[in-house]
């Protein structure tokens, strides 16, 4: 959950913004002054601060920004400004503010800006940890041969400038592999700039990627460079590639061909040096066939493809990931949870994890928060794991009986039995071995 602190000396303004953000599922606290805001920040549970530039009591928003950045540089600060203080807001952005919004604040823009700021906050924290530990490939949990192969290939490709397309189901860790490409490569002195293409409407996506010039549209009160320029000499990560509108695919294709960007409302182009890493949770070939992904754009993006296997295809990683999350989450809640009991271990091992690593992490986080002892039990895990276990036990005797009925009906002729079941002979052989049926 995104944790936001709103700072404004007008209570009705704070409340209206709080209602917008709470409707988006965010946790919101309010402060009427800079001093009150700093007191609330002392417990370290804030991701984003939204503050008016002008605070009547003890300090302005720019001073509050400086104080926040001195305490925790990773907290993102968004400034709210009236027309007369735009220059002050622009100066504050140069000092580390994430963005400024003009009054009256558009609710949709507020929610999108706060969400993007929180994503950057999360990314900064994770990249800092990954920078410290990136020398050890085990930080990306890869006990299985399949995942070890993905990591080795990513490390080999890290110094290349070629575009990489990372594919895999939702929750498999595509962004983590993209960061590995960045942090192990020769572009790590630049920025890693991620953007979720499915989270922004087309008009906002264009200005986010290419930037805009003052006066390009209502609310464009100063020049702003886009994410492509921000990623100069670094890596731009485009998540959910298939969500990019066709018109934007054409603009990105042109950028990939000539390396130039033209801001919205601008006449001049600027050269930038960016490595592009893209990702999709769908089959890109299917998206081309469906018409959501332009064929020319796909061929230009798909220079090198890395496929991350789903968790069900790498069961060796499940236990290691569960223990990794247990250690990390136990430290976060300042509790010593030592491990899993036998039944919890069995459920974790046998569950299919359709939500992949993200679902596993959420399950362990739930268990850590609900556990009353120093060991995770089956009761602490989501009910879906136990239900899936019971269903698999029920399915197994049913399948065994169907196999026996088919064999008996075919007078134990396996070719005829396979035909009765509508499966191949090799599948029948495998199932007979699984159920230890001779004949």
C-alpha positions in Angstrom: 0.0 0.0 0.0 1.3 3.5 -0.9 1.7 5.7 2.1 1.2 9.4 1.6 1.6 12.5 3.8 -0.4 15.6 2.7 0.9 18.9 4.0 -1.3 22.0 3.6 -2.5 24.6 6.1 -6.0 24.6 4.6 -7.9 21.6 6.1 -10.5 21.5 3.3 -7.8 21.3 0.6 -6.0 18.4 2.5 -9.3 16.5 2.9 -10.3 16.8 -0.7 -6.9 15.5 -1.8 -7.0 12.8 0.8 -10.4 11.5 -0.4 -9.0 11.2 -4.0 -6.0 9.2 -2.8 -7.9 7.0 -0.3 -10.3 6.1 -3.1 -7.2 4.8 -5.0 -6.4 2.5 -2.0 -3.6 4.6 -0.5 -3.0 5.2 3.2 -3.1 9.0 3.8 -2.0 11.1 6.8 -2.4 14.9 7.0 -0.3 17.7 8.5 -1.0 21.4 8.7 2.6 22.6 8.9 6.2 21.7 8.1 6.9 21.0 11.8 3.9 18.7 12.1 5.0 16.9 8.8 8.5 16.3 10.1 7.2 14.9 13.3 5.0 12.5 11.4 7.9 11.5 9.2 10.0 10.4 12.2 8.6 6.9 12.2 9.7 6.2 8.7 6.5 4.9 7.2 6.0 7.4 4.3 6.6 6.9 0.6 5.4 10.2 -0.8 4.9 13.7 0.6 2.5 16.1 -1.2 3.0 19.6 0.1 1.8 23.1 -0.8 4.7 25.4 -1.8 3.3 28.1 0.6 2.8 27.1 4.2 1.7 30.0 6.4 3.1 28.8 9.8 6.8 28.0 10.0 8.3 27.2 6.6 7.6 26.9 2.9 7.4 23.8 0.9 10.9 24.2 -0.5 12.3 24.3 3.0 10.3 21.2 3.9 11.7 19.5 0.8 15.2 20.1 1.9 14.5 18.9 5.4 12.9 15.7 4.1 15.8 14.9 1.7 18.3 15.4 4.5 16.4 12.8 6.5 15.6 10.3 3.8 16.6 11.0 0.2 14.4 8.2 -1.1 11.1 9.9 0.0 9.5 11.5 -3.0 8.1 15.0 -2.7 5.4 16.5 -4.9 4.8 20.2 -4.7 1.4 22.0 -5.1 1.8 25.4 -6.5 -0.3 28.4 -7.6 0.6 30.3 -10.8 2.6 32.9 -8.9 5.0 30.3 -7.4 5.7 28.2 -10.5 9.3 29.5 -10.7 9.8 28.5 -7.1 8.4 25.0 -7.8 10.7 24.6 -10.8 13.7 25.5 -8.7 12.5 22.9 -6.1 12.5 20.2 -8.7 16.1 21.0 -9.5 16.7 20.5 -5.8 15.1 17.0 -5.8 11.3 17.3 -5.9 9.7 14.7 -7.9 7.1 16.9 -9.6 4.9 19.9 -9.2 1.1 20.2 -9.8 -0.7 23.5 -10.3 -3.9 24.6 -8.5 -6.6 23.6 -8.9 -5.2 20.1 -8.7 -6.7 17.7 -11.2 -7.7 14.5 -9.2 -6.7 12.1 -11.9 -3.3 13.8 -12.4 -2.8 13.8 -8.6 -3.4 10.1 -8.3 -1.2 9.2 -11.3 1.7 11.4 -10.1 1.6 10.0 -6.6 1.5 6.5 -7.8 4.5 7.1 -10.1 6.4 8.8 -7.3 5.8 5.8 -5.1 7.0 3.4 -7.8 10.2 5.4 -8.0 10.5 5.3 -4.2 10.2 1.5 -4.2 12.6 1.2 -7.1 15.2 3.4 -5.4 15.1 1.2 -2.3 15.3 -2.0 -4.3 18.1 -0.8 -6.6 20.1 0.4 -3.5 19.9 -3.1 -2.0 20.6 -4.7 -5.4 23.6 -2.5 -5.9 25.0 -3.7 -2.6 24.4 -7.4 -3.4 24.5 -7.6 -7.2 27.9 -9.4 -7.1 26.0 -12.5 -5.9 23.7 -13.9 -8.5 21.9 -15.8 -5.7 20.1 -12.5 -4.8 18.0 -13.4 -7.9 16.9 -16.7 -6.5 17.9 -19.3 -9.1 18.3 -22.8 -7.8 16.7 -24.3 -10.9 18.7 -24.9 -14.1 16.1 -23.0 -16.1 16.4 -19.8 -14.0 20.2 -20.1 -13.7 20.3 -20.1 -17.5 18.2 -16.9 -17.6 20.6 -15.2 -15.1 23.7 -16.3 -17.0 22.3 -15.1 -20.3 21.3 -11.7 -18.8 24.8 -11.2 -17.3 26.4 -12.0 -20.7 24.1 -9.5 -22.4 24.6 -6.7 -19.7 27.3 -4.8 -21.6 25.5 -4.9 -24.9 23.4 -2.0 -26.3 21.0 -4.3 -28.1 17.3 -4.1 -27.2 16.1 -7.0 -25.0 12.5 -8.3 -24.8 11.8 -10.1 -21.5 8.8 -12.3 -21.6 7.1 -14.3 -18.9 3.8 -14.6 -16.9 2.8 -11.9 -14.5 4.8 -12.1 -11.2 7.8 -14.0 -12.6 10.3 -11.2 -12.0 10.7 -9.5 -15.4 11.7 -6.2 -14.0 14.3 -7.8 -11.7 16.0 -9.3 -14.8 15.8 -5.8 -16.5 17.6 -4.3 -13.5 20.2 -7.0 -13.6 20.9 -6.1 -17.2 21.3 -2.5 -16.1 23.4 -3.0 -12.9 25.8 -5.5 -14.4 26.3 -3.5 -17.5 28.3 -0.5 -18.6 25.3 1.9 -18.3 25.0 1.7 -14.6 26.4 5.2 -14.2 23.2 6.4 -15.9 19.6 5.9 -14.7 17.3 2.9 -14.7 14.0 4.4 -15.7 10.9 2.2 -15.6 7.5 3.0 -17.0 4.3 0.8 -16.9 2.8 1.5 -20.3 -0.6 0.1 -19.3 -1.0 2.5 -16.4 -1.1 5.7 -18.4 -3.6 7.0 -21.1 -2.1 7.7 -24.5 -1.9 11.5 -24.2 0.0 11.3 -20.8 2.2 8.4 -22.0 3.5 10.5 -24.9 4.4 13.5 -22.7 5.9 11.2 -20.1 8.2 9.5 -22.7 9.1 12.4 -24.9 8.6 15.4 -22.6 7.0 18.6 -23.5 7.6 22.3 -24.0 6.0 25.2 -22.2 2.5 25.9 -23.6 2.2 22.5 -25.4 -1.1 21.9 -23.6 -3.1 23.1 -20.7 -1.0 22.8 -17.5 2.3 22.7 -19.4 3.7 25.8 -17.6 7.4 25.0 -18.0 9.6 22.8 -20.2 10.0 19.2 -19.0 12.2 16.5 -20.4 10.7 13.1 -20.9 11.8 9.7 -19.6 13.8 8.9 -22.7 16.0 11.9 -22.0 16.1 11.1 -18.3 17.4 7.6 -19.2 20.2 9.1 -21.4 23.3 6.8 -21.1 21.1 4.5 -19.0 18.3 2.0 -19.5 14.6 2.6 -20.2 12.4 -0.3 -19.1 9.0 -0.4 -20.9 6.7 -2.8 -19.0 3.5 -4.2 -20.6 4.7 -3.6 -24.2 1.4 -4.7 -25.7 -0.5 -1.8 -24.0 1.3 0.8 -26.0 -1.1 2.5 -28.5 -0.2 2.1 -32.2 0.6 5.8 -32.6 3.1 5.6 -29.8 4.6 2.4 -31.2 5.3 4.4 -34.4 7.0 7.2 -32.5 9.1 4.7 -30.5 10.0 2.8 -33.6 11.3 6.1 -35.1 13.2 6.8 -32.0 14.9 3.4 -32.1 15.9 4.0 -35.7 17.4 7.5 -35.3 18.0 8.0 -31.6 16.2 11.4 -31.5 13.3 12.7 -29.5 11.1 15.7 -30.1 9.1 17.0 -27.1 5.4 17.5 -27.4 4.9 21.0 -28.7 8.5 21.3 -29.7 10.1 21.8 -33.1 13.7 20.7 -32.4 14.9 17.1 -31.9 17.4 16.0 -29.3 19.8 13.0 -29.6 19.7 10.6 -26.6 21.6 7.4 -26.0 19.3 4.9 -24.3 19.3 1.1 -24.1 15.7 -0.2 -24.3 14.5 -3.2 -22.3 10.9 -4.1 -22.8 8.6 -6.7 -21.2 5.2 -8.4 -21.7 3.3 -11.0 -19.8 1.6 -12.2 -23.0 2.9 -14.0 -26.0 4.3 -11.2 -28.3 3.6 -13.4 -31.3 -0.1 -13.6 -30.3 -0.2 -9.9 -29.8 1.1 -9.3 -33.3 -1.5 -11.8 -34.6 -4.2 -10.0 -32.7 -3.1 -6.6 -34.0 -2.3 -5.0 -30.7 1.4 -5.1 -31.4 2.6 -3.7 -34.7 4.7 -6.3 -36.6 7.5 -3.8 -37.5 7.7 -2.5 -33.9 7.9 -6.1 -32.6 10.7 -7.1 -35.0 12.6 -4.0 -33.9 12.1 -4.6 -30.2 12.7 -8.4 -30.4 16.5 -8.3 -31.0 17.2 -10.6 -28.0 14.4 -12.3 -26.1 14.7 -13.7 -22.5 11.9 -15.9 -21.3 11.5 -16.2 -17.6 9.8 -19.6 -16.8 6.8 -19.6 -14.4 7.3 -20.8 -10.9 5.5 -24.1 -11.6 8.3 -25.0 -14.1 11.1 -24.4 -11.5 10.0 -26.0 -8.3 13.6 -26.0 -7.0 13.3 -22.3 -6.6 10.1 -22.3 -4.5 11.5 -23.3 -1.2 14.5 -21.0 -1.6 12.3 -18.1 -2.5 10.0 -18.8 0.5 12.9 -18.8 2.9 14.4 -15.7 1.3 11.0 -13.8 1.7 10.7 -15.2 5.3 14.0 -13.7 6.3 13.4 -10.4 4.7 9.8 -10.0 5.9 10.7 -11.2 9.5 13.3 -8.5 9.7 10.9 -5.9 8.5 8.3 -6.6 11.2 11.1 -7.1 13.8 10.1 -10.7 14.7 12.1 -13.8 14.7 10.3 -16.4 12.5 12.6 -19.3 12.0 10.9 -21.4 9.3 8.0 -23.6 8.3 6.5 -26.6 9.9 6.2 -29.8 7.8 2.6 -29.2 6.7 3.3 -25.6 5.7 6.4 -26.8 3.8 4.3 -29.4 1.9 1.6 -27.0 0.9 4.2 -24.5 -0.4 6.0 -27.2 -2.3 2.9 -28.7 -3.9 1.0 -25.5 -4.8 1.1 -24.4 -8.4 1.6 -20.7 -7.7 -0.4 -19.3 -10.6 0.6 -15.8 -9.5 4.2 -16.8 -9.5 6.9 -15.1 -7.3 4.6 -12.2 -6.5 1.9 -14.5 -5.2 4.5 -16.5 -3.1 5.9 -13.3 -1.6 2.4 -12.1 -0.7 1.6 -15.5 0.9 4.7 -15.4 3.0 4.0 -11.8 4.1 0.5 -12.8 5.2 1.9 -15.7 7.1 4.6 -13.7 8.9 2.0 -11.1 10.0 -0.5 -13.8 11.2 1.9 -16.3 12.8 1.8 -16.4 16.6 4.9 -18.5 17.1 8.4 -18.7 15.7 7.4 -21.2 12.9 4.9 -20.7 10.0 2.1 -23.3 10.1 -0.4 -24.3 7.5 -3.1 -22.2 9.2 -0.9 -19.1 8.6 -0.9 -19.6 4.9 -3.7 -18.5 2.5 -6.6 -20.9 2.3 -6.0 -21.4 -1.4 -3.0 -23.6 -0.7 -4.9 -26.0 1.5 -7.9 -26.1 -0.9 -5.6 -26.9 -3.8 -3.9 -29.6 -1.8 -7.3 -31.2 -1.0 -8.4 -31.0 -4.6 -5.2 -32.7 -5.9 -5.7 -35.6 -3.4 -9.3 -36.0 -4.6 -8.4 -35.8 -8.3 -5.7 -38.5 -8.0 -8.0 -41.5 -7.0 -10.5 -40.3 -9.6 -7.9 -40.4 -12.3 -6.6 -43.8 -11.2 -10.1 -45.2 -11.4 -10.6 -43.8 -14.9 -7.4 -45.4 -16.1 -8.4 -48.7 -14.7 -11.9 -48.5 -16.2 -10.4 -47.7 -19.6 -7.9 -50.5 -19.5 -10.5 -53.0 -18.4 -12.9 -51.8 -21.1 -10.2 -52.2 -23.7 -9.2 -55.6 -22.3 -5.9 -54.2 -21.2 -4.9 -53.2 -24.7 -3.1 -49.9 -24.0 -3.5 -48.5 -27.5 -7.2 -49.0 -27.3 -7.3 -47.6 -23.8 -5.5 -44.5 -24.8 -8.0 -44.0 -27.7 -10.9 -44.4 -25.2 -9.4 -41.7 -22.9 -8.6 -39.4 -25.8 -4.8 -39.2 -25.0 -1.7 -40.4 -26.7 0.0 -43.7 -25.9 3.0 -41.9 -24.4 0.7 -39.9 -22.0 -1.0 -43.1 -21.0 2.3 -44.8 -20.2 3.3 -41.8 -18.1 0.1 -41.8 -16.1 0.2 -45.6 -15.6 3.7 -45.1 -14.1 2.5 -42.2 -11.9 -0.3 -44.3 -10.5 1.8 -47.5 -10.3 -0.6 -49.5 -12.5 0.9 -52.6 -14.1 -0.7 -54.5 -17.0 
